[in-house]
Amino acid sequence: MNLKKLIFIAIMISISIVLAIVESMISVTLFIIPGVKLGLANIITLVILYIYGEKEAFVVSILRIFIVALIYSGLFSPASLLSLAGGIVAFLAMVIIKHIPKLSIVSVSVGGALLHMVGQIAMAIVILDTPTLIYYLPYMILISIPTGVVTGLVGKKMIDIFHNQLTNPDKE
């Protein structure tokens, strides 16, 4: 890995951690439903996925989840396990959707947001042994669609900004 790429990914991990913390603060005031977030940190995952690829995006996503868990709830707390389950399922969905021809980054983002909710609800059902949590899913999905669209649009704009500067070695 070249130094420019390593530095960019490190900065993106830092930004994603800050965004995750900020969105935790914002989500408490915006949403009545517990656990619903804007998905701001996912913008960074999208950027890395489209600029560098799946491996790098997975590393960024997992490091963010673990570092935020260490800061807030503890590494293997129920909250961190929900985040990890949602993050992994969302990442897998984004990778699969990205490879479908004619689907845009917004589609990838919305798919990731939807499946993030599915992963979180599935883990909550397992952890709490409460199958009725499945009834919470439609509300989570309704909220995840517009947040996924916004995340995708911002991610697309960031990719447009960064892509030429990162892939063109002549630009400084």
Summary of the structure (lengths in Angstrom):
residues: 172
radius of gyration: 16.0
end to end distance: 18.6
largest distance: 56.8
contacts: 548
relative contact order: 0.14
helix: 82%
strand: 0%
